């Protein structure tokens, strides 16, 4: 039984195989890989692209799909040994015990809650579902990782540039009114360093990614022949890059001092991708996972320009996820 949790578990050669298979599906939308298999997609958090792309992918591969939304289910307890006398009336062990008898696989979306640091950084919600499952579980974004998005991003980069080694990408923090999770920046950082890209991670001080993620990224970069640097200056991040990947995320101080983190985040409202920023790049492609707050994260004139590849990224979710589903059941 195979679970799909993170791209970190794969070699660059295996990721290239995923991408080749995704390109095959892009040219051959209907292929009966999942015939006679039934899937549940469980969303504990909102979704547009992930939900639609997985539903279409499963149907085009001849499988059946049922989408479950957290707010329409009994509230699920994921910790063991607790007395369930509050608002949660179903335990993950019973929930997954039942779903494992109805379905052949489960997709799970469970964001970071931003309340307990240990719970989020250890991905305890996702882990609890996997530990209770008797069927494969695939990650539709957890507290720590969003591998489906990153595989689609890598497919987009491969289509645009033909490969990865030495290509320059800047992952640029953006201002946001909320402290967003780190799953997307974690995953795109690890995916691009794993594939040997020249990666610049740019953010104001106080918005560092967790130490374990940075250690992995540095190790991947050394092994792949790539390069990784961290900068705190927007202009330095823009200079000579070929790809600008904008993403907002909250600082780790959100767990210990959320008021201070919010004030610090709002002080950096100038971290927005605008025309002057893009003019410093090497005619860079603009990437974002969506949804995006226009004129907060990126100006209209950038996201609507010919340099923007956001819709190609979104379409590639469909094809990349078919390759993932095939791997789970191969």
N, C-alpha and C positions, 0 to 999 in steps of 0.2 A: 504494500500500500504506500503510495507516494503522496506526500503533502507538498504544496508549493508555497514557500514562505518568503524567501528573499533571493535575489540574484547572487548574493555573496556565496551561495552554496555551489555555484557553477564556475567552470573555467571559462576563459575567453573563447576557447574552441567550442564549448557547449553553447555559449551565448550566440556565437556565429551560426550554429546549427538552428537555434530558435529563430534567428533572423531570416535564414534561408527558407525555413518552413513558412514563416509569416509572409514572405514575398511570394511563395507559391500560392498561399491562400488569397493573396491580394489579386492574383490573376485567375483564381479558380474559387469563386465565392462559395459554391455548394459542393460539399464533399462529405460522404456519410461516415465520418470517423466515429461519431458518437451515437450511431443508430442503436435504439433500444435502451438508451441510458437516460435516467432522469436526474435532474439537478435542482437543488434549492439554492437560492441566492438570499442570504440573510444580511439585511442592512440595519445595523444599529445606529447608523448615521446617514445623513442625506446623500443623494447621488443623482447625477444626470447621465454623464458619459459612461461611468462604470456600469451602471444598471443597464442602460440601453445597449452598450457594446457587448456585454456578456450575454444578454438575452438574445440578441441577433446572432452572435457567434454560435451559441449552442443550437439554436434553431437551424442555422445554415449548415451545421455539422450533423443534422438529423436527430438531435437530442430533444428531450422535453425539459421545460424549465418552469419552476414556481418561484416567484419573488415574494419574500417575506420582509415586512417592515417592522422594526423594533417597536414602534409606538402602537402597532396593532396586535402585539403579542403580550402574553404575561411577562412582567418584568423578570429578567433572568439573573439569578445569583451565581457568581462564578467562583466564590471562595468556598473552601472546604471548612467544615467544623463550625460554621456560624449558626446561630439560632435565627431562623427565618421568621421573625415576628414583626418585620417592618413592611416596606412596600413591595418587596420582591417575593413572588409567590411560586416561581418555578426555578429549579436548580439546573445548571448546565448539564449535569450528569443525566437527568431525566430527559431534558430537551434533546440532547445529542443522542441519547439512547433511542428515542423515538424517531428522530430524523434519519438516523443511520439505518433504520428498518424500512423507511419509505424511499430513500434516495440513494443514488450511486455516487454522489459527490456534493460537497457544500462549499459555496463561496461565502466568505465572511468579511464584512467591513466593520471595523471597530476603531474609531479614532482615539487618540490620546485625550484623556479627560482634563488634564491640566490641574489636577487637585493633589494627587499623591505621586511624588516623583518616582518612587520605586515601582509603583504599579505601571506607570507609563514606560519607563526606560527598560523594564524587563518584559514588556508586552504581555502582561499577565492575563488580560481578557482573551486575547487570541490564543495564548498557550492553554488556557483552561478549556476552550472548545476543542483544540487539537487533542489534548489528553483524554477527553471524553468521547472522541469520535471513533467509530468503527468503519468510517468511509474516508476517502481523501478530502482534505480541506485545502482550498486555495485562497490566497491572500488578496482581497480586493481593497486593501489599505488597512494597515494596523496602526498601532500607536507609534511604531518605529519605522516601518517600511511601506513603500508603495511600489512593489516590483513590476506590476503590470504597466503602470505609467512609465517607468524607466525603460522597460523593454520597448515600448512604443516610441519613446524618445530616441533610443539608440537606433531603431529602425529608420526614423526620420533623418537622423544624422548620417546614417549609411547611404540613404537615398540621395541626400544633398551633396555629400563629399566623397562618396565611394569607399570610405574606410574611416579609421579612428586614430591610428598612430600619429602622434604629433599635431593633430588638429586642435586648434585653440578654442576653448569654451570658458566663459566666465559665468559662474553661478552667483547671481547678484541678489542680495537681500533687498527687500522692498518694505516701505512703510505700510502700515495697516492699522485700522482701528481696533483690531482684536489680536490676541496672542495666538497665532495659528500653530498647529502641530508641526513637527519636524520630519514627518515621514517622507515627504517629497524631496526636500533638500538632502536628507540622509541618503536616499536611494539614488538620486541622480549623481551625487558626489561619488558614491561607491561604484556605480555603473561606469562612469566615464573614466575613473582612475583604473578600474579593472581592465578596461579596453585600451589603455595606453595613451589617453588623450593628455594634452597640455592644459591642465585645469587651474583656474584661478577662482578661489572662493572669497567673495567680497562681502563684508558685513561690518557694521559699526561695532566697536568694542562693547561687550556685554551681551552679544548675540551669537556666541560661540556654539557650535554643535557639541554634543557630548564627547568626552574624551575617547571613549571606545570606538566611536564612529571615525574620529579623526585618525586614530592609530591604525585602523583597518585601511582607511583611504591612503595613508602614507605607505603602508606595506604594499597595497595593490599597485600603487604608482611605481615603486621601486622595482617590483617584479615584472611589470608590464613594459617597462621602458618609457613610461610617461613622465609627467612632471606635475607637482602640486605645490601651490603657494597660497598663502592666506594674506589678504590685504584689507586695510580699513579705509581705503581711499577710492571713491567712485571713479575718478579719472584714470587711476592706475588700472582698475578692472576693465575699463572700456578700451584702453589703448591697444590696438593691433589684434583684438580678438576677432574670431570668425563667427562665434555664436554667443549671444546674450541670453541666458536662461534666468528670467526674473522669478523670484518667489519670496513671499513674505513668510516669516516664522517668528515665534515668540522666543524671548530669552529664557534661560533656565531659572532665572530669578523669579519667574512666575509662580514657582512652587513655594518659595520662602518669603518673598516680598512682592506680591502681585501689583500693589500700588506703585512701587518704585519702578517695576518693569514697564508698566503702562506709561508712566511719565517719560521714561527714557525712550520708549518706542516712538512716542509722539514728538520728541525732540528731533527725530531724524526724518521728518516729512519730506526733506529734500532728496531722499533716496527713492527717486521715481525715474523710470526709464522714459526719457524724453528725446526730442530730436538732437539737442546738443550732445547728449550722452552717446547716441547712436552715431553721430558724425565723427566721434573719436575712434570708432571701431574700423575694422577692415570690411566695410559693407556687410556687417554681421547679420546673420539670420536672428530673428527674435523668436524666442520660445517661451511658452508658459503652459502649465498643465490645465488651467481653467478649473473652476470659474475665476475670473479676475475682476477686481474693482478698477474700472476705468478712471483715469485721472487721479488715482491714488497710488496704484502700483505702476501703471504705464499710461502714457498720454494717448489720446485717440489717434493722433497722427502717426504714431509708431505701430500700434496694434492693427491699424487699418492699412498699413503700408505694404508694399510688395515684399519687404523684408520679413514680414510676419508669416510664420509657418504654423500657427496655432491650429488651423483646421486640418492640416496634414497630420499633425500630432494626434489630434482627436480621432481622425479616421483610422490611424495606425493602431489605436487601441484594439479595434475589432480584429485585425489580422494577427497582431502579436498574441492576443489572448487565445486565439485558435491554436497557435503553436503550443502555448502553455497547457491547454486542455488536452491536446494530443499527448504531450509528454507525461502528464499525470496518468494516462490510461495506456501508455505504450508498454 
